[in-house]
Every structure is written in C-alpha cells, then in structure tokens.
C-alpha cells in the first residue's frame, strides 16, 4: 500500500485519478483506518488530504462559513461564532465518537464514508450546505444532499475530492437543530437522525424549512413534504403532528442490527417534532 | 484451616477495613503495568488463526502447503498437531470441562461448529505475512445446516452438532442423539401439593441473550519452547496453573516442563478461565523453535471466546395472600454453545436460593448450539435464572399489593434454612440486606414523571479451593508476599492488609507479587469469588508461620522455651514469668539475626480452602422511560450486599458497582445478533453495546457485614453476586413505570416501545 500526502488539491486529484487500483482519500481516518484494520477494505493507495490548506481551514465567506473537508469536530466546536450561527451543524458533528475521535473526525470524511447514518450530513443538508468538489475536470459545487447516492456510493467521479463545504449566510429568524436516536448516550451510530432548519417571519410563523432524515433510507433524505407542512397556517401542535406524519411517510428503512423498520419510522416522527421545537426556539432567539 | 472470627468491629483493626493505597495503582496509571500483549521477546513470531466462516461444516480436508511455503512463515498447525482426548467431564471451578471438547474447541477436528472456530494457525515473521498465509490455506468444507436458538436446537430434527450426544441425567437413557447434553434437577418437597395451597400463582416465560464478559483486554499470550522441551507462557489469565494443566494435557507434555506466568490482567469476569490461544502458540513455537506471540482482535474475542448462555426460562410461583410462597418451580434451557457445559447446573441451584421454600423444583437442560462455547461469566448461570424468579416474585408482590421487600423478608432464607439446592445455610446476611434496603433513603425518595422503581435480590455460592502462598521475611525486616491467584479485583491490596494486620507491621513493609507456576504449589484459578477468601486464608496462615518462627528464634537467642515468647505489635517479647527479662525485639531485629539462629525465615501455606460462604444482595433501581422512543435510562441505583467483612471497602464497592454496570448492559442493550446465515453481525463494541460511563448513574453501595465464621477475617466472596440482581431490578422498575412486564432481555428501546404501544392499544399501559 502506498501513502501519499500532497500539499495541493491538484496533486491529490492527479494521484487519485492515476491509480488503477482501489484508492482512498484519508482525512481523519476514523472510519477508513477502522475499515482497513477489520479487513473491510484493502486500498493500494491512500491520499492524505490534511496537508492541503483548503481542507483544513474555516473562514467566513459570503456571509456564511467555508469549512474545509478535513476540519475536525473539535476545531468546529472551537471556532468563534460558528456554533452560535449554525448550532445544529456543530452539534451534529460533535456527536460523532468520543473526545479522542473528535480530535480527528471530519465532516468531509463523515459524508464520503457513505453511510446513511452519518450524523453531520442531515444537519448540513438542513442548513443548505454545498460541497465544493475538485476533480480532473475542475471544481464544481453540489448540494450536500446530492453527494451520497447509496451506502458506500457517492456521486463523485474518479479522482474527485470533496475539498470544503459552504454553509450559507443564515437568514434572520432562522434556527437549526439536529437530533439522533441511539440506544446509549454516546459512542454509537444513529438509529435515526433528523436535521431541521427553519425560518420564521416577524409574527413567528414558519416561512421556510428544510428537514433532513438520516438512517431511514439508503441515503440521507431531504424531505420536501415535511418542510412544506411546517410552513402551513395551523397552530404549532398541529404542525408538529403533521411534521411527524410527513417524516414517517418519507422513511424507507431496513431492519438491521441497529433497529427495525417500524421502530425507525416511529422514531423519525418523534425526532422531527423534537428537533423542530429546538429549531423554532433558536429561530425565535436569533 | 478453620479460625474463629475476630468479631470486633472493623475499626479495631489497623489495616483491615481501611482504604489503603493499592499496590498495583502506580504501575497502572503510569503505563508500567505489563498486560498480556505487552511482552515482546527477541526473535518473536506473530501467530494468527484461520477461523471457520461457517457456523456448521464438516472439514473434509485442509491443505496448508501453500501457506507453509510462503517466505516468512515458520510454522503451521492444524488438528493433526493435537492428539485426540478421551471424553470425560472434570470439574473446573464453577464450570465443568471435558478435554475431548477442549481439544476440539482450540482447533476444530471433524467439524467446524461455529463461525470463528479455529481451523489452522500460522506463525510468521510479520502480521501481514501471517495474514497472507491464512488466505493461502485451502479448506474443503461440507457446509451443514446450523442451529443458533436454544429452543430450536431442542426440537426433533434439529441439526445435530454431535452425532453421538445422548442426553445425560435422563432415565432410561434416550435411544437417539440430540443437542441436549444433560438434564439436571434440584429441589425438595412436593410442588404439586404446594401449588394446591396457593391463593395466587404467577407463571411466566423468559428469554435472555448470550452476553459477553466484555473485558477490555483481548486474549493474548507469548509462548516460547526451547529445543530441550522447556516451555514458557506469558498470558493474560485468571488461572495460570489451569493454563499449565490444559496446555500440558493437550500437547502431551509433562506439567513440570511448562511454566506459566500471569501477566497483569485487563479484565476477566470468568472469561479468562479457559484456553484458546495458549496451546496453539506453544505448538507453533515448538515447530518454529522461536517465541510466538498471539493476540486476538476484538472481533475474534466476540466470534470465538465464550460469552455466557442465552436461555429460555419458565418460572411458576405460588403464594398465599399473606405473601408466603408455598411452591416454586422452574425449567431452564441454557445454550452451551458448540460444546456441552453451560452453567445450567449452578443456574438451577441458584434460582430459588434466597428463599426458604418447602416445595421447590428446578429442572435444567444443557443444550448445544452453533455458537462459541460459553465460558464462565460472573456468577455463571445465576443471573439468568434469578432474573426470572425475581421478576415473578415482584409480580406476585404487585398483584397482592404487598411491598416487594416485605414479601422477600417473609420468605427470606436465614441461618439454618435448607437451601433449594440441598445444604443448610450457615450464618448469612440476606435479611440484613433487605432491612438495609428498606431503611435506605433511596427506597423512600419520590419518583419523577416517567420513572419507576424496582427491587431485586441475588445470591451466589462462592468457592474456596487449592491455594498456595509464600511470605518471606527479608533480611531488613521487610516482607515479600507471593500469591498465585491473579489479581482481578484488588487481591494484592487485600492480602497485604491481612498480612500487615497479622504481623503488626506497616503496610508498606510488604511487597506483593503474583508468582509463576514454578514459584508456588498449585493454585486453582481466580474465580468463584475465591481469591481474597482463599489466598487471604493462606496468607494469614503463612503470616502465623512467620510469627511462630520469629518467636522460636527469639527463644533460641534468649535461651527460653518457645512458649515463653509472645508476638505483639510487630515484635517479640518474653512472656509470662519471663516478662521484662529481655528487651523486646522487632520483626526487623529478628530478621537481622535469622542467619545466626537457623537460616532464612518464611511462611509457606498450601491449603485447600474450605468454608467459603455465600453472599446475598438486594438492589434498588430507578428507571426513567422515554414514552415516545422506549429508551430506558437508569437514573438511580443502590447495591446492598453482604461482604462478610470488607478488607478494602473501596475494592468491595468497586465490585458492587462493576457488577451493576455489567448487569445494566445485560438488561438494556447487550445481545449477540445473528443473521440467518448463522454469522454474528455485531462482533465489536460499536454494536455490542456495553454501557459507556455516561449511560450509568452513580451506583450507590451499602456494605453489609455478616462475617463468615470460617474465615480468619470473616471474608465472603463479593465479586459475583453484584451482577445477579440488576436485570430483575430494572425489569421490575420498568413494570412499575409502564405497567408492562418485560420478560425478554435485553429490554432495548425497540422492544420497549413495541410493548408499550401494544399495552396502550389494550389500555393496560401506565404511560
């Protein structure tokens, strides 16, 4: 196995594009190295992208934040203002693993690991984040919900790397939240995850919403119907019941070692309601 | 050795009952301590095991030629390297073993009986070469139908693991083979007559899942065999004399040629009382003529080392309206894994042990399935049967509108009670634990919304056994204490404290070690909560031998008869009529003249420790349920247990807390998940969910002390009983909160929510 640690995206792309065997991008390695150690994968090339400046930086851009794909959970938490502007995203990223893992785990890796249960992904989708992808054909921006297609399957072409994410400027009276269900309190994989971002008008009615569910389908879902019901005219308890139903209706989960279909569907509705209540509160306070 | 208990309050001791600094602490917190995988030897090879991917398959042929020819591979072993063993069951502490099965478990012979069953092992110069070599081994399998569930395995027509297995304990013996290895029965009285008197009868079926001991340190060893046949093994184990015995037997070597050293141990809980890697590493080392190190991955630990049984349990209890139990009956079906030997016998003996019953009957079945062979796990068998019984007792109390502690008090076993498994109890502290629970503030504190409270009790026998200890008086008066039971729960601290107490010297004068198999006589393993009891008893005997010798030496010096010298407060003095004739001498003074008065002074005790006494516990659990997700969180927990006497209370409390932590995992989330292909789907700590620290409340403890009269300091074993009550305490708390009786472990969120929704639909849910 070859290990390369280039300093530019162009070099990284060239290495990945030229390799005929299985090539993998190494960010924090908290999934990749575990999969190698347990013989799930056996790559011939690892391209470590942590030496590339863009992947390791957070900077404010267009009123929002550009976050490098290899920025760690701990760095997200420590970055000024990020947690108060996009608390749902930071909280979601910080749910991954232990304190030690937080020092390594990245949102780029979380997305590109290709798990429908990735915690940071529904939060990024709800926040309207876009991934900046660099490859042999140049750079393109893609909505985060369009990056993953199915378990372990991404919409990236050979040689393409997710370099950074852009969290947009947050509109006024907007709040985001992410909740997941796990049987333990930490150190676990989401049985269901739900990210919600919503915007209120001056009277406190919801005018725009994005609802994303994780671990209930082959990929994280952006649930348009759930967002639509939140912008209705009914009283909040009614809206939340409709949200619950819409979230459940969007689920197409499997039975597996982490949960049953029925359970995932029920809990998706519960988490959608609970996440929405937090997002409402944050929107009112923002 | 039988001694009178020092029945003075603990405060009268200088060391016993204090929270002294542990002698192994500094090495552990600084990383100096050497665990199983920490030893490296010059020229050492890496040993790896090829494991069966099939849960059940006949092994037609194994071709290792390509692997053996791979550069860097120094040895390969298969079934052909181990002689077959005759079938005979021999006691091994709390479990039984049969070398016919042990040899087949360390290396599959005719068949692979579970996914992960070793097929071959290689020793190579690097891990990657060893792994490559495994891929080159060609195994011709005839895949057979498999059976994972215990009830399925008992059905006629179930795939047979052992074509010649005839159920033992059944008269007349069955004519056809089955997966039922053994039937056991315990009890007395007439249960039918008892049930006829009952005014209330509750009957329930329960299931529990196999759960792993979950020790953080995987199995690991280094073996080195010299050209002249001298063998050394360094290993993480609960019993190195057992490792020596098993390895010598399986390899056909003299016991004396094998020396085994126990490394510092990173958790055992019963799971490190058997051999897996050691015979393979020795066989590889003998072939390769180089040391071989083998370390299991976590995945191998889960796929191939023993959990405890999963089980199906049926319990029926009848009582009068005043709460007096008139009959108890249970049927236990325990899965043993691939080979006979589940802990169904102790499970059957424990089931009703806390209660004074006139009519009781327990029948148990030991059933083989295509899973890894079970190993001892903390009170093996007890938590399963007692979970069921304690749940039914709680239900009877609820139905009668009686306080569950009062109901238990009404039926509690006391000194003189004939236990359901036969013998009469000596002094025991069960009633004292119930009284302490009733008096505890926890029992009276109001619950919050969505919370319930449960109480449950538990019992474990505890054992003694063969034990050797040496205590050398060094030339400056310091002491070197060598014990042979690996320290998994505070043994070294406790032994030093008992020795210091006996000798009247400061604790820091004594340095303690766990000796290797060449340094002491036979020591049975650390298990059955026996180490502090047995090695403590031997330590006291060794210390008294040192005292006796010290008096003898002073008598010689002073030219007095031996009985004219007494030992007090760490020294000797003339006694009786001769008092004051000579200045007292300290133990150091005696040590200084040892050479001139007869040579080195040492105590050496080799005993079969008798008089182990059971320990009872009563636990209180508060559980909060999220009504929408079914997630149960233990929010408050109190563990009350009779320790006999707590030599080092912090360690005793640690045992109580550790048992509860494991019990909470067993109750709420731990389970082996198998696919229809018979393969384990969760061989890792991510999806085999032991509790993490934040899942647990502060586990409060109360140490009750009803001394064991047959131990010099009143010690009972304490390590196992704490894992017995938690499953029922939590199930009873869930019943209190929800109105739903949970009978299937684990009580994981999907199961709890489904049961809640069902009860809501039926109008019986409390939330």
Interface residues (C-beta under 8 A of the other chain):
Chain A: X38 X181 X183 X184 X185 X186 X187 X188 X189 X191 X256 X257 X258 X259 X260 X262 X263 X266 X267 X270
Chain B: X297 X299 X628 X629 X630 X631 X668 X669 X673 X681 X682 X684 X686 X687 X689 X691 X692 X694 X695 X748 X749 X750 X753 X754
